[in-house]
Amino acid sequence: MIATPTHLDLADMRRRLRDDELIVELFRMFLESYAAQLAAIEAAVTAGDLEATRESAHLMKSSAGNLSASELVDACAALEVAAERRESTDLSRHFRRLAFVAETLAVELQGLVAD
């Protein structure tokens, strides 16, 4: 049985997936990939590459959506929209929020998969 997390909607995941083993596997997949995704987003933001920023943020948003992690979905969407609108002065601020939310989620997921 999975403990009740605070940074994702486990009830929604269970409704959609109906399989706790699959849910735990999705947690593990996120943990294996999120650091590389964050690094790609940060590199794009640092380089001022708006298209790569948008694409990388969109990819992480999809991963977060699979986890029903709405706070991370929102943070990714904010960065994605800023890149689409060419609001380069806001990219760093949006990235910092996204990174904080992703790291917070990762810590919680590590605890869940360790149980």
Backbone torsions as a table, in degrees:
resi	resn	phi	psi	omega
1	MET	NA	135.3	-179.2
2	ILE	-87.8	133.3	174.8
3	ALA	-63.4	160.0	-178.7
4	THR	-79.6	113.3	179.4
5	PRO	-81.1	163.2	179.3
6	THR	-108.0	-16.1	-174.9
7	HIS	-107.5	12.4	173.7
8	LEU	-154.1	162.4	-176.4
9	ASP	-98.7	90.0	-177.3
10	LEU	-63.6	-36.6	178.8
11	ALA	-61.0	-40.9	178.1
12	ASP	-64.9	-42.9	178.4
13	MET	-60.5	-42.5	-179.6
14	ARG	-65.8	-37.7	177.0
15	ARG	-63.0	-42.8	-176.4
16	ARG	-77.0	-40.8	-169.6
17	LEU	-103.3	-29.5	176.1
18	ARG	56.9	29.6	-175.8
19	ASP	-157.2	106.1	-178.2
20	ASP	-62.8	-32.4	178.5
21	GLU	-65.5	-40.2	176.9
22	LEU	-65.8	-39.6	178.5
23	ILE	-60.8	-47.0	178.8
24	VAL	-62.2	-37.8	177.3
25	GLU	-63.8	-39.4	175.7
26	LEU	-63.8	-38.8	175.1
27	PHE	-58.2	-47.7	-179.1
28	ARG	-62.8	-41.9	179.2
29	MET	-61.6	-41.9	177.6
30	PHE	-62.4	-46.0	-178.8
31	LEU	-61.5	-33.5	179.6
32	GLU	-74.6	-24.9	-172.5
33	SER	-111.9	-18.4	-169.7
34	TYR	-65.5	-35.9	-178.5
35	ALA	-63.8	-42.3	177.8
36	ALA	-66.7	-38.3	177.5
37	GLN	-63.7	-43.6	177.5
38	LEU	-61.5	-42.3	179.8
39	ALA	-62.4	-40.2	178.6
40	ALA	-65.4	-41.4	178.9
41	ILE	-65.0	-46.4	-179.2
42	GLU	-61.1	-42.6	179.0
43	ALA	-61.8	-41.8	179.6
44	ALA	-65.8	-43.3	178.9
45	VAL	-63.0	-46.7	-179.1
46	THR	-60.9	-38.7	-180.0
47	ALA	-77.8	-11.5	-176.4
48	GLY	72.7	22.3	-179.2
49	ASP	-86.8	96.3	-174.0
50	LEU	-64.9	-39.8	-179.1
51	GLU	-67.0	-45.0	178.4
52	ALA	-65.4	-35.9	176.1
53	THR	-61.8	-48.2	-179.3
54	ARG	-60.9	-47.1	-178.4
55	GLU	-64.1	-43.3	-178.8
56	SER	-67.2	-40.9	178.1
57	ALA	-65.3	-38.4	179.0
58	HIS	-64.0	-41.4	178.6
59	LEU	-60.8	-46.5	179.2
60	MET	-67.2	-34.1	177.3
61	LYS	-60.7	-39.6	177.8
62	SER	-63.9	-43.4	177.5
63	SER	-61.2	-43.7	179.5
64	ALA	-65.4	-37.0	177.9
65	GLY	-63.1	-38.5	177.0
66	ASN	-60.8	-28.4	-179.7
67	LEU	-93.5	1.4	-175.0
68	SER	54.3	39.3	-179.5
69	ALA	-97.7	81.4	-169.7
70	SER	-64.3	-33.7	179.8
71	GLU	-64.8	-40.9	177.8
72	LEU	-71.2	-38.8	175.1
73	VAL	-55.8	-46.6	-178.9
74	ASP	-64.1	-41.6	179.8
75	ALA	-64.9	-41.6	177.7
76	CYS	-65.3	-42.7	-179.5
77	ALA	-62.9	-39.0	179.1
78	ALA	-62.6	-42.6	178.2
79	LEU	-67.9	-42.7	179.0
80	GLU	-58.9	-45.6	-179.5
81	VAL	-66.5	-41.8	178.4
82	ALA	-59.4	-41.4	178.7
83	ALA	-67.1	-41.9	178.3
84	GLU	-60.7	-37.9	-178.5
85	ARG	-85.0	0.8	178.4
86	ARG	62.4	34.6	178.9
87	GLU	-90.2	69.1	-171.8
88	SER	-63.8	-24.4	179.9
89	THR	-71.3	-20.1	-179.5
90	ASP	-93.9	-8.5	-172.9
91	LEU	-61.4	-45.2	-178.0
92	SER	-62.7	-42.5	179.0
93	ARG	-62.9	-44.7	178.9
94	HIS	-65.4	-38.8	178.5
95	PHE	-64.2	-43.8	-179.5
96	ARG	-58.3	-43.3	178.4
97	ARG	-63.7	-47.1	179.9
98	LEU	-58.0	-46.2	-178.6
99	ALA	-62.8	-42.2	179.0
100	PHE	-62.3	-46.6	-178.7
101	VAL	-65.0	-42.3	179.7
102	ALA	-64.1	-43.3	179.2
103	GLU	-65.1	-40.2	178.0
104	THR	-62.4	-44.5	177.6
105	LEU	-62.6	-43.0	-178.6
106	ALA	-61.6	-41.0	177.9
107	VAL	-61.2	-44.3	178.8
108	GLU	-63.7	-44.1	-179.6
109	LEU	-64.0	-38.5	177.7
110	GLN	-58.2	-40.9	176.5
111	GLY	-65.9	-36.4	-179.0
112	LEU	-70.9	-40.5	-178.7
113	VAL	-77.3	-19.4	178.5
114	ALA	-77.8	-22.7	-177.8
115	ASP	-69.8	NA	NA
